[in-house]
Amino acid sequence: MEQRFHRYGRRRVLGAIGAGTALGLAGCLDDDSTDDNDPNDGADGTDETSDGESDSSDADANDNTDENTDDTPSVEEAVAFPEGRECTVCNMIVADHPDWNAQLVHEDGHREFFCSTGCLAAYYAVPETFDGPETEIEGVWVTDYESGDLVDASDASFVRVSDPDHVDDVMTRNPTPFADRDEAESFVGEFDAYDEDDILELSAFDRDLAEYYRGNLLEGNDGGDNGHDH
């Protein structure tokens, strides 16, 4: 498989919402200066107008900040998982499974969310099957099995879990992510079924791994209609 993953920083945290700048401040100050010389200064009508303008300005600033943040999130950062958003691969509600959530973003800003790393593996290998864009995948984040933190998938190690009884996860089985390789090795040491060959990096997320975990959801398999509407 041609490697789709390219560049992004280590363990990016959720994108922070920047502070908006208040608009029309100079105009408000000019009005206040005029009011100082007005014999009617302090009248109820003047106060109401000043408060109304201030409230409107603050509201507009907040609205602009939210719109800009939502419309142009950085491809170098993970974002909050949207409430009610369906997994791109299986249609389960992503936010209902926070212990296994994953997400990725293409270089054109197109972002996808997943209930689990197994569904991520399916999309990562064949994004065109799920109507993904042709642009390269720029960033990938997964939930660390030990801490529950969202971590940069290029730094993580994954155990190719084969027995659903070994991990209490969603969708039966998933490549289990660990922020550090030594944690993955410790997990492997707990079970006779695995060895170090079962510890994978993101670059190993190919079609075979996708078939192994989500074969019934991939186009052309015997799993039939899975209800995926992408």
C-alpha positions as CSV (number, residue, x, y, z in Angstrom):
1,M,0.0,0.0,0.0
2,E,1.2,3.5,-0.8
3,Q,1.5,5.3,2.5
4,R,-1.1,8.0,2.7
5,F,0.1,9.5,6.0
6,H,2.5,12.5,5.7
7,R,3.2,15.3,8.1
8,Y,1.9,16.7,11.4
9,G,3.1,17.4,14.9
10,R,3.4,15.1,17.9
11,R,0.4,14.4,20.1
12,R,-1.7,17.4,19.0
13,V,-4.2,18.5,21.6
14,L,-7.8,19.5,20.8
15,G,-7.9,22.8,18.8
16,A,-8.5,25.8,21.1
17,I,-11.0,28.4,20.2
18,G,-9.2,31.8,19.7
19,A,-10.5,34.9,21.4
20,G,-12.5,37.2,19.1
21,T,-11.9,40.9,18.8
22,A,-14.7,43.3,19.7
23,L,-15.9,45.5,16.8
24,G,-17.1,49.1,16.9
25,L,-15.2,49.9,20.1
26,A,-14.0,53.3,18.8
27,G,-17.6,54.3,17.9
28,C,-18.7,53.4,21.4
29,L,-16.0,55.6,23.0
30,D,-17.0,58.5,20.8
31,D,-20.6,58.2,21.9
32,D,-19.5,58.2,25.6
33,S,-17.4,61.3,25.1
34,T,-20.4,63.2,23.6
35,D,-22.6,62.0,26.5
36,D,-20.1,63.6,29.0
37,N,-21.0,67.0,27.5
38,D,-24.7,66.3,27.2
39,P,-26.9,67.8,29.9
40,N,-29.1,64.8,29.6
41,D,-26.2,62.4,30.4
42,G,-27.3,59.6,32.6
43,A,-30.8,59.5,31.3
44,D,-32.4,56.2,31.1
45,G,-32.6,56.3,27.3
46,T,-28.9,56.9,27.0
47,D,-28.0,54.1,29.3
48,E,-30.3,51.7,27.4
49,T,-28.8,52.6,24.1
50,S,-25.2,52.1,25.4
51,D,-26.0,48.7,26.9
52,G,-27.7,47.6,23.8
53,E,-24.8,48.5,21.5
54,S,-22.3,46.8,23.8
55,D,-24.3,43.6,24.0
56,S,-24.8,43.5,20.2
57,S,-21.1,44.0,19.7
58,D,-20.1,41.2,22.0
59,A,-22.6,38.8,20.5
60,D,-21.3,39.6,17.0
61,A,-17.7,39.0,18.0
62,N,-18.6,35.6,19.5
63,D,-20.6,34.6,16.5
64,N,-17.7,35.4,14.2
65,T,-15.2,33.5,16.3
66,D,-17.3,30.4,16.3
67,E,-17.9,30.5,12.6
68,N,-14.2,31.0,11.7
69,T,-13.2,28.2,14.1
70,D,-15.8,25.7,12.8
71,D,-15.2,26.5,9.2
72,T,-11.4,26.5,9.2
73,P,-10.0,24.0,11.8
74,S,-6.3,23.4,11.4
75,V,-5.3,20.1,9.7
76,E,-2.5,19.8,12.3
77,E,-4.9,19.5,15.2
78,A,-7.6,17.1,16.4
79,V,-11.0,18.6,17.1
80,A,-13.8,17.8,19.4
81,F,-15.9,14.9,18.4
82,P,-19.3,16.3,17.2
83,E,-22.4,15.2,19.1
84,G,-24.6,12.9,17.1
85,R,-22.0,12.4,14.3
86,E,-22.1,8.9,12.8
87,C,-19.0,6.8,12.2
88,T,-17.9,7.1,8.6
89,V,-17.6,3.3,8.3
90,C,-20.3,1.7,10.4
91,N,-22.8,4.5,11.1
92,M,-22.6,4.1,14.9
93,I,-22.7,7.4,16.9
94,V,-19.1,8.3,17.5
95,A,-19.5,10.2,20.7
96,D,-21.2,7.2,22.3
97,H,-17.8,5.3,22.4
98,P,-15.2,7.8,23.7
99,D,-12.8,5.1,24.8
100,W,-12.2,4.1,21.2
101,N,-12.8,7.2,19.2
102,A,-10.5,8.1,16.3
103,Q,-10.4,10.8,13.6
104,L,-8.4,11.9,10.6
105,V,-8.2,14.8,8.3
106,H,-7.2,15.1,4.6
107,E,-4.9,17.9,3.4
108,D,-7.9,19.7,1.9
109,G,-9.4,19.9,5.4
110,H,-12.0,17.1,4.9
111,R,-12.3,15.4,8.3
112,E,-13.8,12.1,9.2
113,F,-14.7,10.6,12.6
114,F,-14.8,7.0,13.8
115,C,-16.3,5.0,16.6
116,S,-13.2,2.9,16.8
117,T,-9.7,2.1,15.4
118,G,-11.0,-0.8,13.5
119,C,-13.3,1.5,11.5
120,L,-10.4,3.9,11.1
121,A,-8.3,1.1,9.7
122,A,-10.9,0.4,7.1
123,Y,-11.1,4.0,5.9
124,Y,-7.4,4.6,6.1
125,A,-6.7,1.7,3.8
126,V,-9.4,2.5,1.2
127,P,-10.9,5.9,1.7
128,E,-12.5,5.9,-1.7
129,T,-14.8,3.0,-0.6
130,F,-16.3,5.5,1.9
131,D,-16.4,8.4,-0.5
132,G,-13.3,10.0,0.9
133,P,-11.6,12.7,-1.2
134,E,-8.6,11.9,-3.4
135,T,-6.3,14.2,-1.4
136,E,-3.7,12.8,1.0
137,I,-4.5,12.0,4.6
138,E,-2.7,14.7,6.6
139,G,-3.3,13.8,10.3
140,V,-4.6,10.9,12.3
141,W,-5.5,10.7,16.0
142,V,-6.5,7.7,18.1
143,T,-7.6,7.2,21.8
144,D,-4.8,5.7,23.9
145,Y,-6.0,2.4,25.5
146,E,-4.2,3.1,28.8
147,S,-4.9,6.8,29.4
148,G,-8.0,7.5,27.3
149,D,-6.2,10.5,25.8
150,L,-6.3,11.4,22.1
151,V,-2.8,10.9,20.7
152,D,-1.0,11.3,17.4
153,A,-1.4,8.0,15.6
154,S,2.0,8.3,14.0
155,D,3.6,8.1,17.4
156,A,1.3,5.2,18.6
157,S,1.8,1.4,18.5
158,F,-1.1,-0.9,17.8
159,V,-1.6,-4.5,18.9
160,R,-3.4,-6.6,16.3
161,V,-5.9,-8.0,18.8
162,S,-7.5,-11.2,17.5
163,D,-9.6,-12.4,20.4
164,P,-12.6,-10.2,21.4
165,D,-12.3,-11.5,25.0
166,H,-8.9,-9.9,25.5
167,V,-10.2,-6.3,25.3
168,D,-13.5,-4.8,26.2
169,D,-13.9,-2.8,23.1
170,V,-16.5,-1.7,20.6
171,M,-17.3,-3.5,17.3
172,T,-15.9,-6.8,18.7
173,R,-12.3,-6.3,17.8
174,N,-9.9,-3.4,17.0
175,P,-6.2,-2.8,16.5
176,T,-5.6,-1.6,20.1
177,P,-3.7,1.7,20.3
178,F,-1.0,2.5,22.9
179,A,0.8,5.9,23.1
180,D,4.1,4.1,23.9
181,R,5.5,0.9,22.4
182,D,6.6,-0.4,25.8
183,E,2.9,-0.3,26.9
184,A,2.0,-2.3,23.8
185,E,4.8,-4.8,24.6
186,S,3.5,-5.1,28.1
187,F,0.0,-5.9,26.8
188,V,1.4,-8.5,24.4
189,G,3.2,-10.2,27.3
190,E,-0.1,-10.8,29.1
191,F,-1.4,-13.1,26.4
192,D,0.1,-16.2,24.8
193,A,-1.8,-15.4,21.6
194,Y,0.4,-12.5,20.7
195,D,4.1,-11.7,20.1
196,E,6.0,-8.7,19.0
197,D,5.0,-9.3,15.4
198,D,1.5,-8.3,16.4
199,I,2.7,-4.8,17.3
200,L,2.0,-2.5,14.4
201,E,2.6,1.1,13.3
202,L,0.2,3.3,11.5
203,S,2.0,2.5,8.2
204,A,0.8,-1.1,8.5
205,F,-2.9,-0.1,8.2
206,D,-3.4,-1.6,4.7
207,R,-6.2,-3.4,2.9
208,D,-5.4,-6.7,4.6
209,L,-5.8,-5.2,8.0
210,A,-9.0,-3.4,6.9
211,E,-10.4,-6.8,5.7
212,Y,-9.4,-8.4,9.0
213,Y,-11.3,-6.0,11.2
214,R,-14.1,-4.6,9.0
215,G,-14.2,-7.0,6.0
216,N,-18.0,-7.1,6.1
217,L,-18.2,-3.4,5.7
218,L,-15.9,-3.1,2.7
219,E,-17.3,-2.9,-0.9
220,G,-17.4,-6.2,-2.7
221,N,-17.4,-8.4,0.4
222,D,-20.0,-11.0,1.4
223,G,-21.2,-9.0,4.3
224,G,-24.0,-7.5,2.1
225,D,-25.7,-4.2,2.7
226,N,-24.4,-2.7,6.0
227,G,-26.6,0.4,5.9
228,H,-23.6,2.7,5.2
229,D,-25.0,5.8,3.4
230,H,-21.8,7.6,2.5
